[in-house]
Amino acid sequence: LKIDVSEVEWPLIVNLLILLGAAFGITLLGVVGLGLSARHMINTIEDTWERGRAEVQKQKESFEKLVSALYPSFASERLLAGDAQIVVEVPKAAIYFSDICNFTAQSNTLSAMDMLSWIGYNFRVIDHCAAHYGIHKIKTIGDAYLAIAGLPQRLEDDGKGTDLNRSEEG
């Protein structure tokens, strides 16, 4: 193949080289841009993952506080450790349940503040009596009060003499 240099159209070759250089540059920019975009996506995913982990930890701590507030310390510790059943032999026990008679009718005659004050007073009186007689309050729901009597004061078989009638905070 013989090529006469005088017959070559240099402007065409120069334009072709410019076009090839531009194509290479665009391809290179695309690869770099894709890499930057992938890094941005990875950073976004990592940030979302960390925020999710922090939220799960916060919810776990809230759950642990709630369990500790609801149950005596020996039970909450075992529940949080994964025990599904906690059995304590109690030779004699009694469940106390009270419900205020005609509560709905009475609540319609009082303002919200008076109703809260009245029911709060009643529950404080019951709480005081329960504490005096060693009764463990389980919970109040609306106008209902649930408690258990007859639990031993301490659970001796745990090696610590754990108080059954008190939670960690109470």
Secondary structure, 3 states (H helix, E strand, C coil): CCCCHHHCCHHHHHHHHHHHHHHHHHHHHHHHHHHHHHHHHHHHHHHHHHHHHHHHHHHHHHHHHHHHHHCCHHHHHHHHCCCCCCCCCCCCCEEEEEECCCHHHHHCCCCHHHHHHHHHHHHHHHHHHHHHCCCEEEEEECCEEEEEECCCCEEHHHCCCEECCCCCCC
